[in-house]
Amino acid sequence: MKILILGYSSLFKKRILNVLLKNNIKFCIASKSSVQKEKKAFSWYRSYSFALNHSNADLVYISLPNAFHYYWAKKALDKNFHVIVDKPICENYSQAKNLIKIAKRKKKLIAEATFYNYHKQLNQAVKLLNGIENIKLINTNFIIPMPKKNSFRMSKKLSGGCLMDMSPYAAGTARLLGSGKLLKMHSSIRKNKQGLIISFNIFCQFEKNYYFGYFCFGGEYKNNMTLFSEKKHIELNNVFSPPSNKNLKILIKQKSSFYINKIKKCDVFENFFKQVRYSYNKKKFDFYYKTILSDAKFREKLIK
């Protein structure tokens, strides 16, 4: 499997490049902004369109600002590539439905690159509570320092803002841990002087449990999840961006006592690409279609 990377992003350089090299996945890059070429790439392009027309890659990974995700994902599918897109895959449910429609017609994989659920800690936490059906309450907090002014995350034109950037985490949490049908959803937002959403909170009532989440640009870094059952609760840290080079700890509290489970380090990006490669070889794509539509529908409700 050969991959064409659209956008020489910091995420690609920090987390994805090493995974491709480690797993002997050949790749080429199309970048409009970077002057310095990646030496490990087998080809380098200055035009996204030219790359889609001339690359012999099998799959396109789109790592561009949010506003360009849908346009280039559609272009790549139209050119008969399999496609992975950084989160959020698109800006609304209508765009998501259209991408899935094209992917199904052309029998192509399309996936949203939301990686955090590919870490062992989440599955381990659910096992410690004896299954999702025993989770009564989910609480998440994801706060990062305010991005720099020149970051695409701070640009309305590039579809930045906290809601676009972090709502995939809220949607994924609800999909993975919400028990039963979603009955109610309430949310509130906070904007900066330029009208950009810099924080939002969310409350969801499912048939069998509840979910509270707070996501924010600007503040002391927090990245945690707490799962409550009737008899105990479990605390996870670094849940939405688990490091690949560190062991993690799960804190379990029960009555007046607590204990810690150690989780061995793993690379969520590598685990994600292993599953993509498996699905690519087996030509099984329904999981990705359903996940994209489910999360896009949730985000649409949240935005409304």
C-alpha positions in Angstrom: 0.0 0.0 0.0 1.4 3.3 -1.1 0.2 6.6 0.5 0.0 10.1 -0.9 0.1 12.7 1.8 -1.8 16.0 1.0 -0.3 18.6 3.4 3.0 18.4 5.1 1.5 19.1 8.5 3.0 19.2 12.0 0.9 16.2 12.9 2.3 14.2 10.0 5.9 15.1 10.9 5.5 14.4 14.7 3.3 11.3 14.8 2.6 9.7 11.4 5.9 9.8 9.6 7.6 7.5 12.0 4.7 5.0 11.8 5.0 4.9 8.0 8.8 4.4 8.1 8.6 1.7 10.9 6.0 -0.3 8.9 7.7 0.1 5.6 4.8 2.0 4.0 5.9 3.9 1.0 4.6 7.4 0.7 4.8 10.6 -1.4 3.9 14.1 -0.3 2.1 17.1 -1.9 2.8 20.4 -0.1 2.2 24.0 -1.2 3.9 25.6 1.7 6.9 23.6 2.7 10.2 24.5 1.1 12.2 21.7 2.7 11.4 18.3 1.2 11.0 15.1 3.2 13.9 12.9 2.1 12.1 9.6 2.8 9.3 10.4 0.4 9.6 8.6 -3.0 8.0 11.6 -4.7 7.3 15.3 -3.9 4.7 17.5 -5.5 3.9 21.2 -5.3 0.3 20.8 -6.5 -2.5 18.7 -4.9 -4.3 18.4 -8.2 -1.1 17.4 -10.0 -0.4 14.8 -7.3 -3.8 13.2 -7.6 -3.4 13.0 -11.4 0.1 11.6 -11.5 0.8 9.7 -8.2 0.7 5.9 -8.3 -0.4 5.8 -4.6 -3.3 3.6 -3.5 -4.5 5.8 -0.6 -4.6 9.5 0.0 -4.1 10.9 3.5 -5.5 14.5 3.8 -3.8 16.5 6.5 -4.9 20.0 5.6 -6.8 22.8 7.5 -10.5 21.9 8.2 -12.0 24.0 5.5 -10.3 21.9 2.8 -11.1 18.4 4.0 -14.3 17.8 2.2 -13.2 19.3 -1.1 -10.0 17.3 -1.4 -11.6 14.1 0.0 -14.2 14.3 -2.7 -11.5 15.0 -5.4 -9.5 11.9 -4.2 -12.5 9.6 -4.2 -13.4 10.9 -7.7 -9.9 9.9 -8.8 -10.4 6.4 -7.4 -8.2 6.6 -4.3 -8.9 5.2 -0.9 -9.0 8.1 1.6 -8.1 9.0 5.2 -8.9 12.5 6.4 -7.7 14.3 9.6 -10.6 15.1 12.0 -13.1 16.5 11.4 -13.6 14.7 8.1 -16.0 17.5 7.0 -18.0 20.4 8.3 -21.6 18.9 8.3 -23.7 15.8 8.0 -24.6 16.5 4.4 -21.0 16.5 3.3 -20.4 13.2 5.2 -23.3 11.5 3.5 -22.0 12.6 0.1 -18.5 11.3 0.7 -19.9 7.9 1.9 -22.2 7.7 -1.1 -19.2 8.2 -3.5 -17.0 5.8 -1.5 -19.7 3.1 -1.6 -20.2 3.5 -5.3 -16.5 3.3 -6.0 -15.9 0.6 -3.4 -13.3 2.6 -1.6 -12.2 3.0 2.0 -12.8 6.4 3.6 -11.9 6.9 7.2 -11.7 9.8 9.7 -8.4 9.9 11.5 -9.6 10.0 15.1 -6.9 8.0 16.9 -7.5 8.0 20.7 -9.8 5.0 20.8 -6.9 2.8 19.4 -5.2 2.8 22.8 -5.5 -0.1 25.2 -6.5 2.1 28.2 -10.1 2.7 27.0 -10.9 -1.0 26.5 -9.2 -1.8 29.8 -11.3 0.7 31.7 -14.5 -0.7 30.2 -13.4 -4.2 31.2 -12.7 -3.1 34.8 -16.3 -1.9 35.0 -17.5 -5.2 33.5 -18.9 -3.6 30.4 -20.5 -0.4 29.0 -23.8 -1.4 30.5 -22.4 -0.8 34.0 -21.2 2.8 33.2 -23.6 5.2 34.7 -21.8 8.5 34.1 -19.0 9.6 31.7 -17.1 12.9 32.3 -14.4 14.3 30.0 -12.3 17.4 30.1 -10.0 18.5 27.3 -8.4 21.9 27.8 -5.3 23.1 25.8 -3.4 26.4 26.0 -4.7 29.0 23.5 -3.4 28.2 20.0 -1.2 30.8 18.3 -2.9 33.5 16.4 -1.5 32.3 13.1 -2.7 28.7 13.7 -5.5 27.4 11.4 -7.3 26.5 14.6 -7.8 30.2 15.3 -9.1 31.0 11.8 -12.8 31.3 11.0 -11.9 31.3 7.3 -10.2 27.9 7.7 -13.1 26.5 9.8 -11.1 26.6 13.0 -12.3 26.9 16.5 -12.8 24.6 19.4 -16.1 23.1 18.2 -14.7 22.0 14.9 -11.4 20.8 16.4 -12.7 19.0 19.4 -16.2 17.9 18.7 -15.0 14.6 17.1 -13.7 13.7 20.6 -17.2 14.3 22.1 -18.9 12.4 19.2 -16.5 9.5 19.6 -17.0 9.3 23.3 -20.7 9.3 23.0 -20.6 6.6 20.3 -18.2 4.4 22.2 -19.6 4.7 25.7 -23.1 6.0 25.5 -25.5 3.2 26.4 -28.8 3.0 24.6 -30.6 5.6 22.5 -29.6 9.3 22.8 -32.6 11.0 24.5 -31.5 14.5 25.1 -28.6 16.8 24.3 -27.8 20.2 25.7 -24.7 22.4 25.1 -23.3 25.9 25.4 -20.5 27.7 23.8 -18.1 30.6 24.4 -16.7 32.9 21.7 -13.8 35.3 21.6 -14.0 38.9 20.4 -13.6 37.7 16.7 -16.6 35.4 17.0 -14.6 32.2 17.0 -15.8 29.4 19.3 -13.1 28.8 21.9 -15.0 26.5 24.3 -18.1 24.3 24.5 -19.6 22.0 27.0 -22.1 19.2 26.4 -24.6 17.1 28.3 -26.1 13.9 26.9 -28.8 11.7 28.4 -28.8 8.2 27.0 -31.3 5.5 27.9 -28.9 4.0 30.4 -26.3 6.5 31.3 -25.2 10.2 31.1 -22.3 12.1 29.5 -20.8 15.4 30.5 -17.9 17.0 28.5 -16.0 20.2 28.6 -13.6 21.2 25.7 -11.7 24.5 25.7 -9.0 26.5 24.0 -7.1 28.6 26.6 -6.3 27.3 30.1 -4.2 24.9 32.0 -3.8 21.6 30.1 -6.2 18.9 31.1 -7.0 15.7 29.2 -8.9 13.2 31.2 -11.9 11.0 31.4 -13.7 9.6 34.5 -16.1 6.6 34.2 -18.6 6.0 37.1 -20.4 2.8 37.9 -22.5 2.2 41.0 -19.7 0.7 43.0 -16.5 2.3 41.7 -15.1 4.9 39.3 -12.1 4.9 37.0 -9.9 7.9 36.0 -7.9 8.1 32.8 -5.4 10.7 31.8 -4.0 11.7 28.4 -7.1 10.0 27.0 -7.6 12.0 23.8 -3.9 12.2 22.9 -2.1 9.3 24.5 1.7 9.4 24.1 3.4 6.6 22.2 6.5 6.5 24.3 5.1 6.3 27.9 3.2 3.7 30.0 -0.1 5.1 31.3 -1.9 4.5 34.5 -5.6 3.9 35.3 -6.7 4.9 38.7 -9.5 2.8 40.2 -11.4 4.0 43.2 -13.8 1.8 45.2 -15.4 3.0 48.5 -12.5 4.3 50.6 -9.7 2.4 48.7 -8.0 2.9 45.4 -5.5 1.1 43.3 -3.6 1.7 40.0 -3.4 -0.4 36.8 -0.5 0.2 34.5 -1.1 0.1 30.8 1.9 -0.6 28.6 2.8 2.0 26.0 1.4 1.7 22.5 1.2 3.9 19.4 -2.4 4.7 18.5 -1.3 6.0 15.1 0.3 2.6 14.4 -2.7 0.7 15.6 -5.0 2.8 13.4 -2.9 2.2 10.3 -2.7 -1.5 11.0 -6.5 -1.6 11.0 -6.6 0.5 7.8 -4.2 -1.8 6.1 -6.2 -4.9 7.2 -9.4 -3.4 5.9 -7.7 -2.3 2.7 -6.5 -5.9 2.1 -9.8 -7.5 3.0 -11.9 -4.8 1.2 -14.1 -4.4 4.3 -15.1 -0.7 4.7 -18.5 -0.7 6.3 -17.1 0.0 9.8 -15.6 3.3 8.6 -18.8 4.3 6.8 -21.0 3.7 9.8 -18.5 5.5 12.2 -18.3 8.6 10.0 -22.0 8.9 9.6 -22.7 8.3 13.3 -20.2 10.9 14.4 -21.2 13.4 11.8 -24.8 13.1 12.8 -23.9 13.7 16.5 -21.8 16.7 15.6 -24.7 18.1 13.5 -27.0 17.9 16.5 -24.3 19.5 18.7 -23.8 22.4 16.3 -27.5 23.0 16.0 
